Amino acid sequence: MSIGTLMLNLITIIILYLLIAFSWQGAERLIYGKITSRIIDDVVAIILAVSIFTNLN
């Protein structure tokens, strides 16, 4: 795997993570009326982003 491919994959995972995180925060604001930041939210979003990336490839 070349460095370019590795960087592209990493950028794709970061973009997926950001989409998941912003969607999650939007849902929290809609449901609870405020955004509550928790470590578990970040862990789940990272795992979900890597899982989605892996399944799409």
Number of C-alpha atoms within 10 A of each C-alpha: 5 6 8 9 10 11 11 11 15 14 12 15 20 15 13 18 22 15 14 19 18 11 12 16 17 15 14 15 13 11 10 10 10 12 14 10 10 8 8 9 14 15 11 13 19 19 12 16 22 18 12 14 16 11 8 7 5
